[in-house]
Amino acid sequence: MGNGNRAAQKRERNAAKAKGSEPKSQLKSNAAALTIKCKTCFQSFQSTTSRKMLTEHASNKHTKNFEDCFNADDGIVK
């Protein structure tokens, strides 16, 4: 068995190992996490967005209160 055959076998083994370790994309899970939506401008926010950030959006973008732009249970308490 020559070195060329060994190299070919090693390439085949490495290719078989590499199939399961493909890079994973988080784009789909990030898009699914956009569950909070502003009632005024329909901008989406992730479900982990704090209530403070949503209040700042409502006051800075629309000069409105939190309740005017979002549901009462939106935003996690921080």
C-alpha positions as CSV (number, residue, x, y, z in Angstrom):
1,M,0.0,0.0,0.0
2,G,1.5,3.3,-1.1
3,N,1.3,6.8,0.4
4,G,-1.3,7.8,-2.3
5,N,-3.7,5.2,-1.1
6,R,-3.3,6.1,2.5
7,A,-3.9,9.8,1.7
8,A,-7.1,8.9,-0.2
9,Q,-8.3,6.8,2.7
10,K,-7.6,9.6,5.2
11,R,-9.5,12.1,3.0
12,E,-12.5,9.7,2.9
13,R,-12.5,9.3,6.7
14,N,-12.2,13.1,7.3
15,A,-15.0,13.8,4.8
16,A,-17.3,11.3,6.7
17,K,-16.4,13.0,10.0
18,A,-17.1,16.5,8.6
19,K,-20.6,15.7,7.4
20,G,-22.1,16.0,10.9
21,S,-20.3,19.1,11.9
22,E,-21.8,21.6,9.4
23,P,-22.2,25.1,10.7
24,K,-25.6,25.9,12.1
25,S,-27.4,29.1,11.3
26,Q,-29.4,31.0,13.9
27,L,-31.4,33.1,11.5
28,K,-34.5,31.0,11.6
29,S,-34.6,30.9,15.4
30,N,-34.0,34.7,15.6
31,A,-36.8,35.3,13.3
32,A,-39.1,33.1,15.3
33,A,-38.2,35.0,18.5
34,L,-39.6,38.3,17.1
35,T,-42.9,38.1,18.9
36,I,-43.4,41.6,20.2
37,K,-44.7,44.1,17.7
38,C,-45.3,47.9,18.0
39,K,-48.9,48.8,17.3
40,T,-47.9,52.1,15.7
41,C,-45.0,51.3,13.4
42,F,-45.2,47.5,13.4
43,Q,-41.5,47.1,14.2
44,S,-40.8,43.7,15.6
45,F,-38.8,43.0,18.8
46,Q,-37.4,39.8,20.3
47,S,-39.3,38.3,23.1
48,T,-36.4,38.9,25.4
49,T,-36.6,42.7,25.0
50,S,-36.9,44.5,28.4
51,R,-39.9,46.6,29.2
52,K,-37.6,49.6,29.6
53,M,-36.4,49.3,26.0
54,L,-39.9,49.1,24.7
55,T,-40.9,52.1,26.8
56,E,-38.0,54.0,25.3
57,H,-39.1,53.0,21.8
58,A,-42.6,54.3,22.5
59,S,-41.5,57.6,23.9
60,N,-38.6,58.4,21.6
61,K,-40.1,57.2,18.3
62,H,-43.8,58.0,18.8
63,T,-43.9,60.3,21.8
64,K,-46.5,57.9,23.3
65,N,-46.9,55.8,26.4
66,F,-45.9,52.1,26.6
67,E,-49.6,51.1,26.7
68,D,-50.3,53.0,23.4
69,C,-47.7,51.0,21.5
70,F,-47.6,47.6,23.2
71,N,-49.7,45.1,25.0
72,A,-49.6,45.2,28.8
73,D,-47.8,41.9,29.1
74,D,-45.1,42.6,26.5
75,G,-41.5,42.9,27.6
76,I,-39.7,41.0,30.3
77,V,-39.3,42.7,33.7
78,K,-35.7,43.8,34.4
